[in-house]
Amino acid sequence: MQAPKPSFLERLTLPARVAAFFLVSLLAGVLAAATLIPVAAVAATGTDMTVEVLDQLPDELETGPLDEGSKIYSADGVLLATFYAQNRVPVTLDQISQSMQDAIVSIEDARFFDHNGIDFKGVARAVASNASGSDTQGASTLTMQYVNNVLINRDIAAGKGGSDLTLSGTKDLGDKLREAKLAVAVEKQYTKEEILEGYLNIVLFSGQTYGVEAAARSFFGVPASQLTPAQSAMLAGMVQSPSHYNPFTNPEGTQARRDTVLAAMLKNGKISQAEYEQAVATGLDLNPQTVTSGCTGAETAQYFCSYVEQTILQSEAFGADVQDRAKLLARGGLTIRTTLDSRLQSEAQAQIEAQVPVGDASGAGSAMVSVEPGTGKILAMAQNTVYTPEPGAGRTQLNFNVDADMGGTPYGFQPGSTMKPFTTAQWLKSGRSLSDTIDATRTSYPAGFDWQAKCLGANTEFDEWKFKNASEGFERPMTVSQGLTQSVNTATVAQAALLDLCDIRDTATSMGVHRAVDGEPLEVTSPSFVLGGQEVSPLTMAAAYATFASGGQYCEPTALTEVTDGRGNSYEVPGENCSRAISEDVAAAVTLPLQNLVNGSPGSISPIGVPAAAKTGTTDQSEQTWTVGYTTGIATASWVGNWNSYTSLNNQEINGVTRSYVDGSALAGAQWTQYMKAVAGLYAADAFPAVPAELR
C-alpha cells in the first residue's frame, strides 16, 4: 500500500512547525478577541481544520486577469463609451505617484517592506491591543489584503459573488490561515513593487470604482501619477471602509480619515512637517469626473453605441451565449474600434436637432444614418432623443435607425416613394430604358388584374387597388425617367404592372431591402409594396441606396473594424461583405433621374455643392417622411415622422413652425441637405458614371 502523503505540518522543519504553532495561536487569539469567543473553544475545534486547510491550499496564488471595462472608439480614435462592472484602469507602479504609494503603505501596512507576507510584530500588537480591550486591530498585512482581494475578484468573475470574503467582514481561522499561507506564497512569487502595484490596481475605493487610476480620475479628475499628498491620503483612507469614507456622503468623516493617513505618513517620514501642515489645511477639493457605464455615457453617439452593443451580444465570436458576451463586454477589457466618423456623427446630431429638437412638443422623431458605398461602413447614426430607459419626452432606448432585432422600433417605418428606384432598377434590368413611355393614367387596378408574381405560383389575384398621386395633373403618359424624377405613383405602378412583382422584390432584396420587423424580404401580398407600403429601417435604405452609389455593389452595413483585449487576443468581427446586386450601367441609369431631384425646385432637394442624387418619400397623411440620397462617397437616409403613434406631421407645430403639408423635402430633406453640404467633401464626391445610350 502506498504510504499516505505527509500533511503540511509534517513536511515542515521543527522551527517552522513552532512558528506555525505560534501563528495559529496568535491568529486564533485575534479571532477570539474580535468575536468574543473563548480561545479554548477555537483551539478545541481548530487544529484538524487548520491542518486540512493548509494542506488543501496551493503553493502559489493564481491571480488571474483583473476585471476591466471595455471601451468603444470611433474610427478616428474618439472614446465613445465604456462598459464596466468594475470601473478600473490598470496602470503600472511608475504611473502611480510616490505619495500614493507612501500613503497606502503608511496607513495599511507600515512594515510592508520589512516582512515576508506575515507581520508577526503586527500580529502580536493586535493581540495585545485587542486583549486589553482598548482597541480592535487587525493583523492583515498589505500582502494578505491583496490575497483577499484576488480571491474576491476571482469569485466574482466565476459568478460566486465573493460575499463570503470581505476585507471588513468577520473571518474564521480558516480564512486567516488561507490569507497567511497565500501571502507567504505571493511574497515568493512577486517583488514588493509588484505586490504593491497589484494591490493598488485591484482594491475597491468606492461603489464600482476599483483601482487607483479610476479613483484618481473619478474623485479628482487627474491620473494617478499626478496625485498630491492630500489627494493620495484621502484615497488611501477610503479603502478601509469605502462606503463609510465616501467624500460625497460623509465629507467630514472622510477628511478626518485623510488627516489620519497624513499623520501616519508624517510619522513614517514620507512627508515633512511643512507638507503635513499644508495638506491638513486644505479641503478635499474634489473634481469628480463620472464615467457612466454603457451607452448612456456615449453623448452624441448613444444609438450607434447601442448598435455596437447589440452586434457584440448577437455574435458567437464573443461567447457561447448572450450572458457570456455581456460578461466579456463588462469585464473583459475589450478595445472596440468602430467605423464611426466622429466628424460626421457630430454634424448629423446637430442637423437633426436643428430641425426637430430633443423633447419637441410635437413628439416627432428624427433620425439620420450614413454608410460608405463600397464598404458598408456605418459613418454616422443619430436621432433626436436621449438614450435612457426612463420615460419622458424625447427619451427612449429604441434606435430609430435600425431593425427591431438590433434595438429598433417594433416595426420600422413605411418608406413611401423612396422605394420607387427599385422598380426602375428592375425595369432597366429587364432590357428597357429610361426614355420608354408608359401609361401613367391609371389610378386603380381591378380585382383579378393580371399581375405577374411567379413566386406566388397560381395565387396572383389581388383585391382591387385604388391610389392617387401626391399632386393632381400627372395622370398622363410619360417617360420612366420623368416618372421617377417627379415621383409619380401612377408611373411606378404602370412599370410594375409590366414587370414581375417578385422580380422587383428580389432586386430590392439583393440591395439589402428587408422588413424591419423580422429581417425577412418584403412580402408580395399586394402590389402596394412598390410604393413603400411595408416598413423598413433607415439603415436598410441607406445601405440600399449606397448600392447605386457604388456602381451596383451591395455591402452589408458594418460597425466594427477591430476588437482586441489587453492580453493580445483578437476577436473575429464581420468584414466587408459585398456582392453584385445590379450592374454598373443600371446603377448609373437609376442615378440619372435621382440627380435631377437635387436641384432646389419645389418638392426637391437643394444642391449640396457636389454631384449628388436623392429621392424623397412621404406616406399617407405625412405620418412618415424621408430623404435618401448619396454622393460617390456617402449614402445617407434621413427620416422624420412618428415612431410611437399614427399621427400626421401636417398642421403640427414642430420646432416653432406649423406647416399645412409636410413632405419628404421639408424636415427630412432640410436636415439631409445641411448635413451633406457639411460632410460630403470629407469623402469621395466624384461625378457619377455616364449612362449607356441603350439605357437612357
Secondary structure as GFF3:
##gff-version 3
##sequence-region A 1 696
A	DSSP	alpha_helix	8	11	.	.	.	ID=ss1
A	DSSP	alpha_helix	14	35	.	.	.	ID=ss2
A	DSSP	alpha_helix	39	56	.	.	.	ID=ss3
A	DSSP	beta_strand	70	73	.	.	.	ID=ss4
A	DSSP	beta_strand	79	83	.	.	.	ID=ss5
A	DSSP	three_ten_helix	93	95	.	.	.	ID=ss6
A	DSSP	alpha_helix	98	108	.	.	.	ID=ss7
A	DSSP	alpha_helix	120	132	.	.	.	ID=ss8
A	DSSP	alpha_helix	142	157	.	.	.	ID=ss9
A	DSSP	alpha_helix	173	189	.	.	.	ID=ss10
A	DSSP	alpha_helix	192	202	.	.	.	ID=ss11
A	DSSP	beta_strand	204	206	.	.	.	ID=ss12
A	DSSP	beta_strand	209	210	.	.	.	ID=ss13
A	DSSP	alpha_helix	212	220	.	.	.	ID=ss14
A	DSSP	three_ten_helix	224	226	.	.	.	ID=ss15
A	DSSP	alpha_helix	229	238	.	.	.	ID=ss16
A	DSSP	alpha_helix	251	267	.	.	.	ID=ss17
A	DSSP	alpha_helix	273	280	.	.	.	ID=ss18
A	DSSP	three_ten_helix	295	297	.	.	.	ID=ss19
A	DSSP	three_ten_helix	299	301	.	.	.	ID=ss20
A	DSSP	alpha_helix	302	313	.	.	.	ID=ss21
A	DSSP	three_ten_helix	316	318	.	.	.	ID=ss22
A	DSSP	alpha_helix	322	331	.	.	.	ID=ss23
A	DSSP	beta_strand	335	338	.	.	.	ID=ss24
A	DSSP	alpha_helix	342	355	.	.	.	ID=ss25
A	DSSP	beta_strand	365	371	.	.	.	ID=ss26
A	DSSP	beta_strand	378	383	.	.	.	ID=ss27
A	DSSP	three_ten_helix	404	406	.	.	.	ID=ss28
A	DSSP	three_ten_helix	416	419	.	.	.	ID=ss29
A	DSSP	alpha_helix	420	429	.	.	.	ID=ss30
A	DSSP	beta_strand	437	438	.	.	.	ID=ss31
A	DSSP	beta_strand	444	445	.	.	.	ID=ss32
A	DSSP	three_ten_helix	454	456	.	.	.	ID=ss33
A	DSSP	beta_strand	465	466	.	.	.	ID=ss34
A	DSSP	beta_strand	478	479	.	.	.	ID=ss35
A	DSSP	alpha_helix	480	485	.	.	.	ID=ss36
A	DSSP	alpha_helix	489	498	.	.	.	ID=ss37
A	DSSP	alpha_helix	501	510	.	.	.	ID=ss38
A	DSSP	three_ten_helix	527	531	.	.	.	ID=ss39
A	DSSP	alpha_helix	538	549	.	.	.	ID=ss40
A	DSSP	beta_strand	553	555	.	.	.	ID=ss41
A	DSSP	beta_strand	560	564	.	.	.	ID=ss42
A	DSSP	beta_strand	570	571	.	.	.	ID=ss43
A	DSSP	beta_strand	578	580	.	.	.	ID=ss44
A	DSSP	alpha_helix	584	595	.	.	.	ID=ss45
A	DSSP	beta_strand	613	618	.	.	.	ID=ss46
A	DSSP	three_ten_helix	620	622	.	.	.	ID=ss47
A	DSSP	beta_strand	624	630	.	.	.	ID=ss48
A	DSSP	beta_strand	635	641	.	.	.	ID=ss49
A	DSSP	beta_strand	653	654	.	.	.	ID=ss50
A	DSSP	beta_strand	657	658	.	.	.	ID=ss51
A	DSSP	alpha_helix	667	679	.	.	.	ID=ss52
A	DSSP	three_ten_helix	680	682	.	.	.	ID=ss53
A	DSSP	three_ten_helix	693	695	.	.	.	ID=ss54
###
